[in-house]
Amino acid sequence: MYTSSLTIAYLLLKSARPRQWVKNLSLFAALVFSGFLFYDPVDGPAYFLTVSLATLTFTLVTSAIYIANDITDRAADAQHPFKCKRPIASGALPTASAKLAVVVLLSAAGILTLYFSLFFKLLILLYILLQVAYSKKLKHMPILDVASIALGFLIRIYAGSVVVNLHMSVWFLLTVISASLFLAVGKRQSERTLLLGSSDATVGATRKILKRYSERLLDQYTAMFATATWVTYAIFTFQNEVVVP
């Protein structure tokens, strides 16, 4: 029984995608680029600690979403050459345990949001709704799928600024949007590369959207958004003015 519990805990941790948690560090973007990473206000906790707690909240939420998506996509993942090895798709992790983990993780995240403002709570809710929409519909729609992934990054970064009430300049936001789109297109390129050489039936059963993107189109998007990121960041660095909160 003890061994079985440890195994389930390990499989749940694996399903929560620890390697993807690094994406939540984007909540620190506003702190880092504003110069207030280690700012310690007189009338409240240090900004670093506040954003760290917000990052933990997003980590719990994203972990729950990853597990929930694996539950929803377990049939399609079972036909994928790589995703078939995931705990839920392979049948190693019981669906009931996975569903319970989703409830626990979201409940824990909900408790942590009590520390933050209503606006942060709304951003968390918006992120969850976005991921549900992406899983159900948007990931099958060209352009909108990439935009949805980018919007997920934007929500994280905006949430990181909201919890410490930091202002983000227009050029910084444009840099974030461009970089997010660049990363989203890169995600599609990596998926296309992984499935390179697979049959059309395999691609259609796993990522139908990849058949709607040509290699040339993805290359053009990559070049366009990489250039936009470089240009907007260059303008941001020259026009950035540090404002004391």
ZAMARGU-4260 file (C-alpha; in steps of 0.2 Angstrom, whole numbers, plus 5000, padded with zeros to 4 digits):
<rodrens>
0) 5000/5000/5000 | 5014/5012/5005 | 5024/5008/4989 | 5008/5010/4978 | 5005/5027/4986
5) 5022/5033/4982 | 5021/5026/4964 | 5004/5036/4962 | 5012/5052/4970 | 5027/5050/4958
10) 5016/5048/4943 | 5005/5063/4948 | 5021/5073/4949 | 5026/5067/4932 | 5009/5072/4925
15) 5011/5089/4932 | 5025/5092/4921 | 5039/5099/4933 | 5049/5104/4918 | 5036/5116/4912
20) 5035/5125/4929 | 5049/5136/4923 | 5037/5145/4912 | 5029/5152/4927 | 5045/5161/4931
25) 5038/5174/4918 | 5029/5182/4932 | 5045/5189/4938 | 5047/5198/4921 | 5040/5215/4927
30) 5050/5214/4943 | 5067/5210/4933 | 5065/5223/4919 | 5058/5237/4931 | 5073/5235/4943
35) 5063/5231/4958 | 5067/5213/4960 | 5074/5215/4978 | 5063/5230/4982 | 5057/5229/5000
40) 5043/5242/5004 | 5041/5249/5021 | 5022/5245/5022 | 5022/5227/5015 | 5031/5211/5011
45) 5046/5211/4999 | 5041/5211/4981 | 5051/5196/4978 | 5041/5186/4991 | 5024/5192/4984
50) 5028/5187/4966 | 5035/5171/4972 | 5019/5167/4981 | 5009/5172/4965 | 5021/5160/4955
55) 5017/5146/4967 | 4999/5149/4964 | 5001/5148/4945 | 5011/5133/4947 | 4997/5124/4956
60) 4985/5130/4943 | 4995/5125/4928 | 4999/5108/4936 | 4981/5105/4938 | 4977/5110/4920
65) 4991/5098/4913 | 4984/5083/4922 | 4966/5088/4917 | 4972/5089/4899 | 4980/5072/4900
70) 4963/5065/4906 | 4954/5073/4892 | 4966/5069/4879 | 4971/5051/4885 | 4963/5043/4869
75) 4973/5054/4857 | 4989/5053/4867 | 4988/5034/4867 | 4991/5035/4848 | 5005/5048/4849
80) 5023/5041/4847 | 5029/5050/4863 | 5014/5055/4873 | 5008/5037/4874 | 5021/5035/4888
85) 5013/5048/4899 | 5006/5040/4915 | 4988/5043/4911 | 4989/5039/4892 | 4998/5023/4896
90) 4986/5018/4910 | 4999/5018/4924 | 4990/5032/4933 | 4972/5028/4938 | 4960/5042/4931
95) 4951/5043/4948 | 4968/5048/4956 | 4971/5061/4943 | 4954/5069/4945 | 4957/5070/4964
100) 4973/5078/4961 | 4966/5091/4950 | 4953/5096/4963 | 4966/5097/4977 | 4978/5107/4966
105) 4964/5120/4961 | 4958/5121/4979 | 4975/5124/4986 | 4978/5138/4972 | 4961/5145/4977
110) 4966/5147/4995 | 4982/5156/4990 | 4973/5168/4979 | 4964/5174/4995 | 4980/5184/4999
115) 4979/5193/4982 | 4968/5206/4975 | 4952/5203/4965 | 4961/5207/4949 | 4973/5194/4952
120) 4959/5181/4955 | 4951/5187/4939 | 4967/5184/4929 | 4969/5166/4937 | 4951/5163/4931
125) 4954/5170/4914 | 4969/5159/4912 | 4959/5143/4917 | 4945/5148/4905 | 4958/5151/4891
130) 4966/5134/4894 | 4949/5125/4894 | 4945/5134/4878 | 4962/5130/4870 | 4960/5111/4875
135) 4942/5110/4868 | 4942/5121/4853 | 4956/5133/4850 | 4970/5121/4848 | 4962/5115/4832
140) 4960/5132/4824 | 4975/5139/4815 | 4982/5155/4821 | 4971/5156/4836 | 4980/5141/4843
145) 4996/5151/4843 | 4988/5166/4849 | 4981/5157/4864 | 4998/5150/4869 | 5005/5168/4868
150) 4990/5175/4878 | 4994/5162/4892 | 5012/5170/4893 | 5005/5187/4893 | 4992/5183/4907
155) 5007/5176/4918 | 5018/5192/4915 | 5003/5204/4918 | 4999/5194/4934 | 5016/5196/4940
160) 5015/5215/4939 | 4998/5216/4946 | 5002/5208/4963 | 5015/5222/4966 | 5006/5236/4957
165) 5020/5239/4944 | 5017/5249/4928 | 5022/5240/4912 | 5026/5251/4897 | 5018/5249/4880
170) 5035/5244/4873 | 5038/5231/4886 | 5020/5224/4883 | 5024/5223/4864 | 5040/5214/4868
175) 5031/5202/4878 | 5018/5199/4865 | 5031/5197/4851 | 5042/5185/4862 | 5026/5175/4867
180) 5021/5173/4849 | 5039/5167/4845 | 5039/5154/4858 | 5021/5148/4853 | 5027/5146/4835
185) 5042/5137/4841 | 5031/5125/4850 | 5022/5121/4834 | 5039/5119/4825 | 5045/5107/4838
190) 5029/5096/4837 | 5031/5096/4818 | 5049/5090/4820 | 5045/5077/4832 | 5031/5069/4821
195) 5042/5071/4805 | 5041/5055/4796 | 5026/5049/4805 | 5011/5044/4794 | 4997/5056/4790
200) 4985/5045/4801 | 4997/5047/4816 | 4998/5066/4813 | 4979/5067/4811 | 4975/5057/4827
205) 4987/5067/4838 | 4989/5085/4831 | 4977/5088/4817 | 4982/5107/4817 | 5000/5103/4811
210) 4993/5098/4794 | 4987/5116/4793 | 5004/5123/4795 | 5017/5122/4781 | 5036/5122/4786
215) 5038/5137/4776 | 5024/5146/4785 | 5031/5142/4802 | 5048/5148/4797 | 5041/5165/4791
220) 5032/5167/4807 | 5047/5163/4817 | 5058/5176/4808 | 5044/5189/4809 | 5041/5187/4828
225) 5059/5185/4832 | 5063/5202/4823 | 5048/5210/4831 | 5054/5204/4848 | 5072/5211/4845
230) 5065/5228/4838 | 5052/5231/4852 | 5065/5226/4866 | 5078/5238/4859 | 5065/5252/4859
235) 5060/5247/4877 | 5078/5248/4883 | 5081/5265/4876 | 5064/5273/4882 | 5062/5264/4898
240) 5061/5275/4913 | 5062/5268/4931 | 5047/5274/4941 | 5047/5272/4960 | 5031/5263/4966
</rodrens>
